[in-house]
């Protein structure tokens, strides 16, 4: 069993070694609910930008950190007294409240290194160069329940199903966006992006099953692991161990040229009248083709001796000699027995070539807005994040306001499956064209239980032409008299 968990952790650990940065997650950006923000079109390339141009402070214009968490809940792990102070650890309660298979821990980081935009009549162009990294873990309840409750919790018809999925990427992207005003009511936008892959990890299989016979207490284990990783850093599989080879900048840039991909963001906005409008956008519709060498880790139960049975490892207990040695405080026979188990769980780490394609995690936004005044807007947005075959939905309602031409505020509230306490806050200061902002969709994340999602965005942007960049006035439609 110890060998099994070491192999599972090694498979998951490959992703950490391959990521240059492990952070970012949720489905929309907090600044996407600040309608006078210079980067308001980030969530929908068709949105109108209330500036004639902007230039981001290199490396500091748009930093986004996101976290999606349905796995680690402190208020489920701890017991509290009547005054709210933790008094004991209760991991049984934590395991009981996990979902059967859909437990997530996902991070993302997106940093804009270079970014600017400018208006040309009825067109607005944007140019951006970004670094992006994401890493996600999806795990089954039994993966932790077996550790916490032990195998005796799985007797008879109950089998512990240990499953995990790791999804991790790191890449840079160069984008050129354009927003076009078709007429006074219709805006369309597109943002094609050229992608350069840095590192990628995928798990084809990472699962095990453990069954305990209720009469004999024999433990039967089935297990398989299969994970692959690619990186511009030289990954080597030597003597069945993972190593990093020597590299230089020129070699790394050359490998980035091999791991190329394409993505596009599309959007449309329709102004029903001067106050109401609806919008639709699709993000990260694209792929990366990985062609650099990588490593592949595989492991499964093998016939290592007497404990092998029909593709499974079956343990009927310790021999009397080992038990007697333990009672005599002699641990050598037990250690030799544990070492012998390695023949049942061999690791195969080897170099891999060829290529594969990774699809990006596509986001979909559908929403509408109501302008109480031009500077005070209410929005509703339905969101969805597609990760492989999983779909993560969310709904956000938000208020966005500009006060005295220099102070912006937004208050979004987001509902996700099993998460109803995501109250956010965004603040922006436009001081002589220098726009400083910070926004989050869960201002209460660091409370007792830890929130289900954290989405933080901040930066500094220079913008100009705000007073001249105003949407055209729509004349009210004449009422029909009967």
URKA-V625737 format. One record per residue. N is the residue number from 0. RES is the residue in one letter. PHI is phi in radians with two decimals (* if undefined). PSI is psi in whole degrees, 0 to 359 (none if undefined). Layout:
((N;RES;PHI;PSI) (N;RES;PHI;PSI))
//
This chain:
((0;X;*;319) (1;X;-1.06;319) (2;X;-1.11;321) (3;X;-1.03;312) (4;X;-1.21;329) (5;X;-1.10;317) (6;X;-1.16;319) (7;X;-1.08;316) (8;X;-1.17;325) (9;X;-1.13;318) (10;X;-1.06;314) (11;X;-1.18;324) (12;X;-1.16;337) (13;X;-1.01;323) (14;X;-1.10;321) (15;X;-1.15;323) (16;X;-1.21;332) (17;X;-1.59;347) (18;X;-1.58;132) (19;X;-1.31;334) (20;X;-2.66;136) (21;X;-1.72;23) (22;X;-2.12;153) (23;X;2.45;153) (24;X;-3.04;182) (25;X;0.92;177) (26;X;-1.72;343) (27;X;-2.44;158) (28;X;-1.51;143) (29;X;-1.02;323) (30;X;-1.17;346) (31;X;-1.21;355) (32;X;-1.97;18) (33;X;-2.04;94) (34;X;-1.29;351) (35;X;-1.80;9) (36;X;-1.25;136) (37;X;-1.01;335) (38;X;-1.83;27) (39;X;-1.04;332) (40;X;-1.38;4) (41;X;-1.05;324) (42;X;-1.53;343) (43;X;-2.64;108) (44;X;-1.12;353) (45;X;-1.61;352) (46;X;-1.18;147) (47;X;-1.29;135) (48;X;-1.75;122) (49;X;-1.43;57) (50;X;-2.90;152) (51;X;-1.53;350) (52;X;-3.13;161) (53;X;-2.71;157) (54;X;-2.38;125) (55;X;-1.42;145) (56;X;-1.17;118) (57;X;-0.89;124) (58;X;1.44;349) (59;X;-2.25;8) (60;X;-1.41;328) (61;X;-2.72;90) (62;X;-1.87;122) (63;X;-2.14;129) (64;X;-2.17;128) (65;X;-2.32;151) (66;X;-2.51;132) (67;X;-2.04;122) (68;X;-2.41;110) (69;X;-2.10;11) (70;X;-1.83;310) (71;X;-1.72;105) (72;X;-2.14;107) (73;X;-1.11;324) (74;X;-1.22;345) (75;X;-1.55;337) (76;X;-1.57;340) (77;X;-2.10;152) (78;X;-1.78;146) (79;X;-2.17;150) (80;X;-1.47;183) (81;X;-1.17;344) (82;X;-1.67;0) (83;X;1.58;12) (84;X;-1.64;138) (85;X;-1.18;136) (86;X;-2.10;338) (87;X;-2.80;158) (88;X;-1.61;131) (89;X;-2.27;80) (90;X;-1.27;335) (91;X;-1.05;317) (92;X;-1.12;321) (93;X;-1.06;313) (94;X;-1.11;318) (95;X;-1.05;331) (96;X;-1.65;359) (97;X;-1.29;153) (98;X;-1.34;162) (99;X;-1.06;312) (100;X;-2.29;338) (101;X;-1.76;67) (102;X;-1.95;122) (103;X;-2.01;145) (104;X;-2.47;109) (105;X;-2.34;134) (106;X;-2.14;149) (107;X;-2.54;153) (108;X;-2.43;132) (109;X;-2.36;123) (110;X;-2.22;124) (111;X;-1.45;117) (112;X;-1.49;321) (113;X;-2.42;134) (114;X;-2.77;136) (115;X;-2.76;163) (116;X;-2.67;157) (117;X;-2.70;154) (118;X;-1.75;142) (119;X;-2.37;94) (120;X;1.01;246) (121;X;-1.68;18) (122;X;-2.13;147) (123;X;-2.27;122) (124;X;-1.83;143) (125;X;-2.29;144) (126;X;-2.27;135) (127;X;-2.62;144) (128;X;-2.22;120) (129;X;-2.19;156) (130;X;-1.94;133) (131;X;-2.30;140) (132;X;-2.52;143) (133;X;-2.57;150) (134;X;-2.58;130) (135;X;-2.33;144) (136;X;-2.17;124) (137;X;-2.01;124) (138;X;-2.33;154) (139;X;-1.49;160) (140;X;-1.07;319) (141;X;-1.22;341) (142;X;-1.04;327) (143;X;-1.76;330) (144;X;-1.11;325) (145;X;-1.14;320) (146;X;-1.15;313) (147;X;-1.34;314) (148;X;-1.68;341) (149;X;1.49;166) (150;X;-1.26;342) (151;X;-1.22;348) (152;X;-1.37;352) (153;X;-2.14;84) (154;X;-2.03;157) (155;X;1.13;239) (156;X;-1.36;350) (157;X;-1.53;129) (158;X;-2.18;133) (159;X;-1.33;117) (160;X;-1.80;105) (161;X;-1.67;112) (162;X;-2.34;144) (163;X;-2.60;147) (164;X;-2.30;128) (165;X;-1.98;131) (166;X;-2.33;117) (167;X;-2.52;139) (168;X;-2.52;152) (169;X;-2.55;130) (170;X;-2.77;164) (171;X;-1.91;158) (172;X;-2.52;143) (173;X;-2.04;122) (174;X;-2.18;149) (175;X;-2.28;113) (176;X;-1.93;152) (177;X;-2.47;133) (178;X;-1.99;128) (179;X;-2.11;135) (180;X;-1.64;104) (181;X;-1.18;314) (182;X;-2.70;193) (183;X;-1.12;338) (184;X;-1.81;334) (185;X;-2.03;127) (186;X;-2.07;141) (187;X;-2.27;157) (188;X;-2.70;153) (189;X;-2.55;145) (190;X;-2.37;85) (191;X;-1.25;145) (192;X;-2.39;134) (193;X;-1.72;125) (194;X;-1.90;144) (195;X;-2.23;109) (196;X;-1.27;136) (197;X;-1.83;314) (198;X;-2.74;148) (199;X;-2.66;141) (200;X;-2.34;139) (201;X;-2.46;145) (202;X;-1.89;119) (203;X;-1.36;322) (204;X;-2.66;133) (205;X;-2.68;82) (206;X;-2.68;159) (207;X;-2.70;159) (208;X;-2.33;138) (209;X;-2.21;126) (210;X;-2.23;138) (211;X;-2.04;125) (212;X;-1.22;124) (213;X;-1.21;344) (214;X;-1.72;314) (215;X;-1.73;346) (216;X;1.09;23) (217;X;-1.19;139) (218;X;-1.86;124) (219;X;-1.98;130) (220;X;-2.20;129) (221;X;-2.02;145) (222;X;-2.78;141) (223;X;-2.68;145) (224;X;-2.48;136) (225;X;-2.63;111) (226;X;-2.40;145) (227;X;-2.23;151) (228;X;-2.49;140) (229;X;-2.19;149) (230;X;-2.82;151) (231;X;-1.29;341) (232;X;-1.30;140) (233;X;-1.24;106) (234;X;-1.62;128) (235;X;-2.15;139) (236;X;-1.90;95) (237;X;-2.09;130) (238;X;0.94;38) (239;X;1.09;27) (240;X;-2.27;152) (241;X;-1.53;128) (242;X;-2.37;158) (243;X;-1.84;127) (244;X;-1.49;179) (245;X;-1.30;147) (246;X;-2.60;161) (247;X;-2.39;171) (248;X;-1.10;317) (249;X;-1.08;319) (250;X;-1.16;320) (251;X;-1.16;319) (252;X;-1.13;323) (253;X;-1.11;320) (254;X;-1.23;328) (255;X;-1.06;324) (256;X;-1.15;337) (257;X;-1.37;325) (258;X;-1.66;71) (259;X;-1.83;155) (260;X;-2.71;179) (261;X;-2.47;143) (262;X;-2.54;164) (263;X;-2.59;143) (264;X;-1.91;134) (265;X;-2.21;147) (266;X;-2.74;161) (267;X;-2.62;144) (268;X;-2.28;134) (269;X;-2.15;121) (270;X;-1.54;108) (271;X;-1.15;315) (272;X;-2.71;195) (273;X;-1.12;338) (274;X;-1.90;327) (275;X;-1.91;147) (276;X;-2.75;159) (277;X;-2.26;158) (278;X;-2.64;159) (279;X;-2.55;138) (280;X;-2.61;152) (281;X;-2.24;130) (282;X;-2.07;154) (283;X;0.96;43) (284;X;-1.54;95) (285;X;3.10;197) (286;X;-2.73;165) (287;X;-2.25;133) (288;X;-1.75;115) (289;X;-1.66;124) (290;X;-2.19;353) (291;X;-1.28;161) (292;X;-1.16;156) (293;X;-2.62;198) (294;X;-2.26;153) (295;X;-2.28;128) (296;X;-1.89;127) (297;X;-2.33;145) (298;X;-2.77;143) (299;X;-2.82;164) (300;X;-1.14;131) (301;X;-2.14;164) (302;X;-1.33;95) (303;X;-1.80;2) (304;X;2.55;216) (305;X;-1.17;339) (306;X;-1.57;4) (307;X;-1.59;134) (308;X;-2.66;112) (309;X;0.91;49) (310;X;1.38;9) (311;X;-2.22;161) (312;X;-1.75;122) (313;X;-2.09;121) (314;X;-1.97;120) (315;X;-1.78;12) (316;X;1.98;175) (317;X;-1.48;148) (318;X;-1.25;161) (319;X;-1.11;327) (320;X;-1.13;319) (321;X;-1.18;318) (322;X;-1.09;317) (323;X;-1.10;320) (324;X;-1.12;321) (325;X;-1.12;317) (326;X;-1.10;332) (327;X;-1.58;15) (328;X;1.06;33) (329;X;-1.97;103) (330;X;-1.58;359) (331;X;-1.08;313) (332;X;-1.06;322) (333;X;-1.15;317) (334;X;-1.11;320) (335;X;-1.11;322) (336;X;-1.13;316) (337;X;-1.10;319) (338;X;-1.09;326) (339;X;-1.21;340) (340;X;-1.20;342) (341;X;-1.06;334) (342;X;-1.21;340) (343;X;-1.54;339) (344;X;-2.22;65) (345;X;-1.25;147) (346;X;-1.81;140) (347;X;-2.23;103) (348;X;-1.98;118) (349;X;-2.45;162) (350;X;-1.26;143) (351;X;-2.28;144) (352;X;-2.15;194) (353;X;1.50;201) (354;X;-2.59;159) (355;X;-2.58;163) (356;X;-1.98;133) (357;X;-1.93;124) (358;X;-1.45;140) (359;X;-1.27;161) (360;X;-1.45;102) (361;X;-1.30;141) (362;X;-2.03;142) (363;X;-2.21;132) (364;X;-2.19;130) (365;X;-2.28;127) (366;X;-2.76;180) (367;X;-2.63;168) (368;X;-2.52;160) (369;X;-2.37;123) (370;X;-1.66;108) (371;X;-1.11;317) (372;X;-2.44;170) (373;X;-0.98;334) (374;X;-1.78;1) (375;X;-2.31;114) (376;X;-2.21;143) (377;X;-1.98;136) (378;X;-2.28;151) (379;X;-2.33;136) (380;X;-2.47;126) (381;X;-1.69;131) (382;X;-2.24;154) (383;X;-2.63;134) (384;X;-2.00;123) (385;X;-1.77;115) (386;X;-2.10;102) (387;X;1.10;240) (388;X;-1.71;5) (389;X;-1.70;145) (390;X;-2.19;120) (391;X;-1.90;107) (392;X;-1.60;162) (393;X;-2.82;155) (394;X;-2.31;133) (395;X;-2.20;134) (396;X;-2.03;142) (397;X;-2.62;151) (398;X;-1.95;138) (399;X;-2.33;130) (400;X;-2.46;148) (401;X;-2.04;130) (402;X;-2.08;122) (403;X;1.02;29) (404;X;1.14;4) (405;X;-2.33;351) (406;X;-2.23;123) (407;X;-1.94;146) (408;X;-2.51;143) (409;X;-2.41;147) (410;X;-2.32;95) (411;X;-1.64;148) (412;X;-2.24;125) (413;X;-2.08;136) (414;X;-1.97;129) (415;X;-2.21;164) (416;X;-0.96;118) (417;X;1.33;9) (418;X;-2.44;115) (419;X;-2.24;19) (420;X;-2.17;32) (421;X;-1.65;80) (422;X;-1.70;124) (423;X;-1.93;178) (424;X;-2.72;134) (425;X;-2.27;137) (426;X;-2.34;133) (427;X;-2.38;141) (428;X;-2.11;121) (429;X;-1.86;92) (430;X;-1.87;105) (431;X;0.89;43) (432;X;1.48;357) (433;X;-1.71;111) (434;X;-1.77;116) (435;X;-1.95;133) (436;X;-2.59;157) (437;X;-2.65;135) (438;X;-2.59;149) (439;X;-2.53;154) (440;X;-1.77;4) (441;X;-2.61;85) (442;X;-1.21;345) (443;X;-1.80;18) (444;X;-1.04;318) (445;X;-1.48;31) (446;X;-1.51;193) (447;X;-1.00;319) (448;X;-1.65;352) (449;X;1.13;135) (450;X;-1.33;174) (451;X;-1.47;338) (452;X;-2.68;144) (453;X;-2.26;132) (454;X;-2.42;106) (455;X;-2.03;133) (456;X;-2.41;134) (457;X;-2.68;161) (458;X;2.95;182) (459;X;-2.33;126) (460;X;-2.33;135) (461;X;-1.62;127) (462;X;-2.36;159) (463;X;-2.57;164) (464;X;1.29;27) (465;X;-1.10;314) (466;X;-1.19;333) (467;X;-1.48;336) (468;X;-1.59;82) (469;X;-2.19;144) (470;X;-1.15;148) (471;X;-1.20;144) (472;X;-1.32;133) (473;X;-1.68;128) (474;X;-1.31;139) (475;X;-1.12;143) (476;X;-1.25;131) (477;X;-1.05;138) (478;X;-1.26;145) (479;X;-1.59;125) (480;X;-1.75;134) (481;X;-1.80;none))
//
